[in-house]
Amino acid sequence: MNNYLRNTALVLTAAAVLTGCSSAPAQPAETAAADAGVSGEFESTVKGRNADMTVKTTFENSVITKVEVTNHQETSGVADGALEGVPAAIVENNSIAVDSVSGATITSEAIKLAVSNAITEAGLNVEDYQKAPEKQETSAEAEKLTADVVVVGAGGAGVSAALTALQEGADVILLEKSAVPGGVSVIAGGPMGIDSRLQKEAGVAGTFTVEEVLAYWQSYNAWMDDGMLFYNIASQSGETIDWLGENGMPFVFMGTEQAAHADGFPTYHIYADQENKAQYYVDVVNNFEAQGGKVYYQTAAYELKAENDKITGVKARSADGKEYDIDADAVILCTGGFGANADMIEEQVGFPLETFTTGTQTGDGATMSQAIGAGKGKTIQQYHGVTSYSGIQTGQGKDEIAKAIYLASSLWVNRRASRFAPEDLNYDTA
Ligand SMILES: Cc1cc2nc3c(=O)[nH]c(=O)nc-3n(C[C@H](O)[C@H](O)[C@H](O)COP(=O)(O)OP(=O)(O)OC[C@H]3O[C@@H](n4cnc5c(N)ncnc54)[C@H](O)[C@@H]3O)c2cc1C
């Protein structure tokens, strides 16, 4: 009797082999005729990216006909591609050997594990559901595209650059490696700003200058940051926050400096709705598309085209293997950091670091630039320290601990009073 011919009696007596998760029949398997295969619903609870998630798998005659994520706390926007795409791909291929969605790999793998558990729970053999989906036939010839500007990466920097270029009258293509926009920018609380409309309404605008904020931050960062870059960003920060608000990404003004940093000037703005901030990125990109911009998701740029020391375009490849050869007058690299690239961390930092990314920040912009001889001057790196406060709540000194760690004059020691890392890693402001 092969696994597709198992009958219900076998299903009901099958022992579930589960580790670190739970799985149970959501609905008793049908008492179908012997040899008809397994039919029924099986639920499994596994660890997702943020918390446990529950997935219900439906079999009809041992074929997976439905996969539903019935309960989860994954980050809206970041995980949407996986929550929708992975169940659909599993059903389409009757296989758990489907691709994970880049940018949401932990969520993708969790869904696959839950379905694998359901297969076991149903008394079926997981190996029978490991067939790799047939890849879509891709033409050897790359599709040729042209644009005035190609923006690579749809995080905070990329969506802003793409929409700005479009509104300035350029033909713009936006490439995003992940299935959704937002990148690490979705994780952030919000930006600093000087003289935003919100600060004007709060009566704060004009009470401090860009130069004062710059002097404060440079001192805070022990003069390790790039003053010119900071000045350019800071002097346009207020109008940028206003402009983002008008284009689908509203903020609120906090009236303070970000608590985890130090007692600086009141510059801190946060996304208006912290629960749904990922949706703001979708809204800005929708806005971009509605105004004529073109977006290619799950499409990673991998090579800059250059002739006579001039960038002439970029090559990109979609997750299903389709090639794009794009000619452009300008390519704007907004691929974020390299926190998801362990080799690059070792090379740049000298030892491994635990990082906080969405999995797609692999330093591609730097790699592509360096491959054509660029980007070998001063590189800007931001090591944004993240602190774990075991058992300490706000109001019990949490912010003071964070400030002490972030301040460049601090010495970092472990419980044996030994230094464990160079403190100048704490290069908090680009
Ligand atoms: C926990 C945490 C909290 C933070 N809080 C704050 C805060 O409160 N305020 C603040 O100002 N900053 C904060 N930061 C820092 C801030 O989030 C980042 O500096 C900023 O979001 C970086 O934006 P970005 O657009 O450069 O990168 P990202 O937002 O990461 O965007 C890069 C995009 O490029 C895509 N990509 C990568 N490679 C390719 C490729 N080859 N082809 C196509 N696409 C590609 C990625 O998928 C991604 O979508 C925080 C960071 C962390 C980790």
The ligand as an ORCA input file, in Angstrom:
! r2SCAN-3c Opt
* xyz 0 1
  C      15.446     47.777     15.241
  C      15.761     49.032     14.475
  C      15.178     50.225     14.858
  C      15.466     51.397     14.171
  N      14.861     52.554     14.566
  C      15.093     53.698     13.894
  C      14.404     54.898     14.225
  O      13.547     54.923     15.109
  N      14.691     56.012     13.517
  C      15.605     56.006     12.488
  O      15.817     57.055     11.869
  N      16.248     54.874     12.136
  C      16.005     53.727     12.801
  N      16.642     52.574     12.429
  C      17.542     52.623     11.277
  C      16.710     52.683      9.983
  O      15.677     51.719     10.053
  C      17.570     52.412      8.742
  O      18.705     53.230      8.750
  C      16.765     52.718      7.468
  O      15.497     52.110      7.522
  C      17.491     52.224      6.237
  O      16.658     52.483      5.116
  P      17.085     51.971      3.686
  O      16.003     52.346      2.730
  O      18.462     52.421      3.407
  O      17.169     50.376      3.838
  P      15.981     49.299      3.909
  O      14.773     49.885      4.533
  O      16.516     48.057      4.483
  O      15.633     49.072      2.376
  C      16.512     48.388      1.513
  C      15.654     47.658      0.489
  O      16.476     47.209     -0.579
  C      16.065     45.897     -0.966
  N      17.198     45.268     -1.665
  C      18.363     44.828     -1.142
  N      19.162     44.356     -2.117
  C      18.476     44.504     -3.282
  C      18.771     44.198     -4.649
  N      19.942     43.641     -5.015
  N      17.841     44.468     -5.593
  C      16.627     45.015     -5.241
  N      16.304     45.322     -3.961
  C      17.221     45.079     -3.003
  C      15.692     45.252      0.358
  O      14.856     44.137      0.159
  C      14.984     46.410      1.074
  O      13.606     46.436      0.796
  C      16.361     51.381     13.080
  C      16.928     50.174     12.670
  C      16.633     49.006     13.359
  C      17.236     47.716     12.889
*
